[in-house]
Amino acid sequence: MHPVRSFIFITVLSFTLQACGETTPSLQIGTGSRINVLTSQTQFYKDKMPAGWVIEGADADDLFNARNKIPNILMTQKMGQTGVHIQTAHSDFILARYTHANLLVSPYLIWDWFVSEHKGEHHPVRLLIGFYGGNPESPPLENGKLIWKGNDLPPYDRLLAIGFDDMALKRGNLYDMGKVKYYAQRGGYENSNIWHQEAADLNTLYARSWPKDNIGNVTINFVGITSQSNSNPGGITFSSIRLSR
């Protein structure tokens, strides 16, 4: 897949801002500097999405239906551990959770994943983090407040993907894929089909990716799992994702 094609669907996603004087149901996103994005208790079903989660890029009915294949979003167990399994589909999609966390307050992303074997350099399923505020060309949000309606992705001006590569030696590499930066957290087929707990310093990765941005203005507006349509199918199961200090 050509790198510029990666995440093309994201560039056309829309978002909605509400004037701060309007009212909308509030969403509790966490306490203090810790935000539990995904836990073992988070359940995904076609007619019942967890609070704060949205699907973009594909129809939910298609993603949850098996149709003689593995569903693209599936609650499952791997080696006794419960998680949500994300499998590649015919089109790109993202399953994302609204966070709106200050990057300097909650800079660490911690997660558990079980990576299935795949062909190709980069696994087609990966984490995707949407930031806002650091790009000097982005307009400020009114009073720095975002009221999220829950229908689309929150606004973002920077995208960082974190994934699994084909070789262990590629761990720590940062790639420029056009609209998105891609960081290889782990790699090597010998490290697949087993649970790994990971931690990434988003503060450091942001500074490496966009060194001219004002990092003090950056918020993490969503954390998601994205899947790219790929001739080489693959899947990853996630049991927990959290932001922490």
C-alpha positions in Angstrom: 0.0 0.0 0.0 1.3 3.4 -0.9 2.0 5.4 2.3 0.2 8.5 1.1 -3.0 6.3 0.7 -2.7 5.4 4.4 -5.6 6.9 6.4 -7.0 8.8 3.4 -10.5 8.2 4.8 -9.5 10.2 7.9 -8.8 13.4 5.9 -12.5 13.6 4.9 -14.0 13.0 8.3 -16.1 15.8 9.6 -16.5 17.1 13.2 -19.0 19.3 15.0 -18.4 22.1 17.4 -21.1 23.5 19.6 -21.2 27.0 21.0 -20.2 27.0 24.7 -23.6 28.5 25.7 -25.5 25.4 24.4 -26.2 22.4 26.6 -25.4 18.8 25.8 -25.2 15.7 28.0 -21.8 15.6 29.7 -19.5 12.6 29.3 -17.3 11.6 32.2 -14.0 10.7 30.6 -11.8 10.0 33.7 -10.6 11.3 37.0 -7.4 13.3 37.4 -4.6 12.4 35.0 -5.8 8.8 34.4 -8.3 8.0 31.7 -9.5 4.4 31.1 -10.1 4.4 27.4 -10.7 0.6 27.2 -11.1 -2.0 30.0 -11.9 -5.7 30.1 -15.5 -4.6 31.0 -15.9 -2.5 27.8 -18.3 -4.4 25.5 -18.9 -3.7 21.8 -22.1 -4.8 20.1 -23.9 -3.7 17.0 -26.8 -2.1 18.8 -25.0 -1.1 22.0 -21.8 0.9 21.7 -20.0 2.0 24.9 -20.4 5.7 25.9 -17.9 7.9 24.2 -17.1 5.5 21.3 -17.8 6.1 17.6 -17.2 4.2 14.4 -16.0 6.1 11.3 -15.3 4.9 7.8 -17.6 1.9 7.5 -21.1 0.8 8.3 -21.5 -0.7 11.8 -23.8 -3.5 10.6 -21.1 -4.7 8.1 -18.4 -4.6 10.8 -20.3 -6.6 13.4 -21.8 -9.2 11.0 -19.8 -12.4 10.3 -21.1 -13.4 6.9 -19.0 -16.5 6.8 -15.9 -14.7 8.0 -14.5 -13.2 11.2 -16.4 -10.1 12.2 -14.3 -6.9 12.0 -15.3 -6.0 15.5 -15.6 -9.0 17.9 -15.6 -9.6 21.6 -13.4 -12.5 22.2 -10.9 -14.3 24.6 -7.3 -15.0 23.9 -5.4 -17.2 26.4 -8.1 -16.5 29.0 -8.0 -12.7 28.6 -11.1 -10.8 27.3 -10.7 -8.1 24.7 -12.1 -6.6 21.6 -10.7 -8.0 18.4 -10.3 -5.7 15.4 -10.0 -7.4 12.0 -9.2 -5.9 8.6 -12.2 -5.1 6.4 -12.8 -4.2 2.7 -12.5 -0.5 3.6 -10.6 1.5 6.2 -12.4 2.2 9.5 -11.7 3.5 13.0 -13.2 2.7 16.3 -12.4 5.7 18.6 -13.0 7.0 22.1 -13.4 10.6 23.0 -10.8 11.7 25.6 -10.0 15.5 25.5 -7.0 15.1 27.8 -4.1 17.5 28.2 -1.0 15.9 26.7 1.2 17.2 29.4 -1.1 16.0 32.2 -1.7 12.5 30.7 1.4 11.8 28.5 1.6 8.0 28.8 -0.5 5.6 26.7 -0.5 2.1 28.2 -2.2 -0.9 26.6 -2.4 -4.7 26.3 -2.6 -6.3 22.9 -2.5 -9.7 21.3 -1.2 -9.4 17.7 -2.1 -12.1 15.2 0.4 -13.0 12.4 0.3 -10.8 9.3 2.1 -10.4 6.0 3.7 -7.1 5.0 5.9 -4.4 6.7 3.3 -2.8 8.9 0.4 -4.6 10.6 -2.8 -3.1 9.1 -4.5 -2.8 12.5 -3.0 -0.2 14.8 -3.7 2.5 17.5 -4.5 6.0 16.3 -4.3 9.1 18.5 -5.9 12.4 17.4 -4.4 15.6 18.8 -5.5 19.2 18.6 -4.0 22.6 19.5 -0.3 22.3 18.8 -0.4 23.1 15.1 0.1 26.9 14.9 -2.1 27.0 11.8 -5.1 25.5 13.6 -7.8 27.9 14.9 -8.3 27.8 18.7 -11.4 26.3 20.1 -13.6 28.8 21.8 -12.3 29.2 25.4 -10.4 25.9 24.9 -13.7 24.0 25.4 -15.1 21.3 23.2 -18.6 20.1 23.5 -18.8 16.8 21.8 -22.1 15.7 20.3 -21.1 12.0 20.0 -21.8 11.6 16.3 -18.4 12.1 14.7 -14.7 12.2 15.6 -13.8 15.2 17.7 -11.6 17.8 15.9 -7.9 16.9 15.3 -5.0 18.6 13.6 -2.4 15.9 14.1 -2.6 12.1 13.9 -0.2 9.5 15.4 -0.5 5.8 14.7 1.3 3.2 16.8 1.6 -0.2 15.4 3.4 -3.6 15.0 6.0 -4.2 12.3 7.4 -7.3 10.6 10.8 -7.1 12.3 11.7 -6.6 15.9 14.7 -4.4 14.9 12.2 -1.8 13.6 11.0 -1.1 17.1 11.3 2.6 17.8 11.2 3.7 14.2 9.1 6.7 13.3 7.7 7.0 9.8 6.1 9.9 7.9 3.0 8.6 6.1 1.7 11.9 4.9 -1.2 13.0 7.0 -0.2 10.6 9.8 3.0 9.8 11.7 3.5 6.1 12.3 5.5 4.7 15.3 6.6 1.1 15.4 6.0 0.0 19.0 7.0 -3.6 18.6 7.7 -6.0 15.8 8.8 -9.5 14.7 6.6 -12.5 14.0 8.2 -14.3 17.0 6.4 -11.7 19.2 2.9 -12.3 17.7 0.2 -14.6 19.1 1.0 -13.6 22.7 -0.1 -10.9 25.0 2.1 -7.9 25.5 1.7 -4.8 27.8 3.0 -1.7 26.2 3.7 1.9 27.2 4.4 4.9 24.9 5.4 8.4 25.9 3.1 10.5 23.7 4.8 13.7 24.8 8.1 12.5 23.4 6.6 11.0 20.2 4.7 14.2 19.6 7.8 16.3 19.9 9.7 14.0 17.6 6.9 14.1 15.0 6.1 17.8 15.1 9.0 19.6 16.7 7.8 23.1 15.7 4.4 22.8 17.4 3.5 24.3 20.8 3.2 21.2 22.9 1.8 23.1 25.8 -1.4 23.7 23.8 -2.0 20.1 22.8 -5.0 18.0 23.9 -5.5 14.3 23.1 -9.0 14.5 21.7 -9.4 10.8 20.9 -7.7 7.4 21.2 -8.8 4.8 18.7 -8.1 1.6 16.9 -7.9 1.8 13.1 -7.9 -0.8 10.4 -6.6 -0.4 6.9 -8.1 -2.3 4.0 -5.3 -4.6 2.9 -4.7 -7.5 0.6 -3.0 -9.2 3.6 -5.6 -9.5 6.3 -4.8 -9.4 10.0 -6.2 -8.7 13.4 -5.3 -7.5 16.9 -7.1 -8.0 20.2 -7.0 -5.2 22.8 -7.9 -5.8 26.4 -7.0 -2.5 27.9 -6.0 1.0 26.9 -5.4 4.0 29.2 -3.9 7.4 29.4 -1.8 8.1 32.5 0.8 10.4 34.1 
